[in-house]
Amino acid sequence: MAVLTRGAIEREIELGRLVIEPLDPGQIGPASIDLTLGNEIRLLSPGGRVIPIREGSDYREHTTPRPLVEPFVLEPGLTIHGITRERVTLPSDLCGFLEGRSQFARLGLMIHVTSAFVQPGVSNRQVLEMSNVAGHPLEIHAGVRLCQLVLMRTEGEAVYRGRFAEQERP
């Protein structure tokens, strides 16, 4: 696999094989595309009850959606789900990884502790697991370019048809 650079990304967009909607050309960097936080988040339910981690566990049973109209204060040690404003559509021979942007990581905001892989053939908005590992609260705003999508060519082709193939909400 090889990481796509700006020229390769732009060619894939021009050919219509890679679709990012909406997309400002300024979001395309030397080897990634910046993605912005949409206007909805999902919060873990308060209460400190035990959440079982096993096959079939459903995060929706333990979280509550909330519009992100006003900034949200993410307290130290907490995790929320956000979702990108952009819909990402990949062909069957491209995959990617979502990475946090360093300017926010240096302030203690982690994007995707584990589930950063973007499957080939998806057409959805990307959920962002955002955690505050700083010793101070972080104010989260909709519309900020919080992460970047790094794209790679696959060896062979595949299309993801799993549980989150058509996600539109965090």
Buried (B, 14 or more C-beta within 10 A) or exposed (E): EEBBBEEBBBEBBEEEBBBBEEBEEEBBBEBBBBBBBBEBBBBBEEEEEEEEEEEEEEEEEBBEEEEBEEEBEBEEEBBBBBBBBBBBBBBBBBBBBBBBBEEBEEEBBBBBEEEBEBBBBBBBBBBBBBBBBBEEEBEBEBEBBBBBBBBBBBEEEEEBEEEEEEEEEB
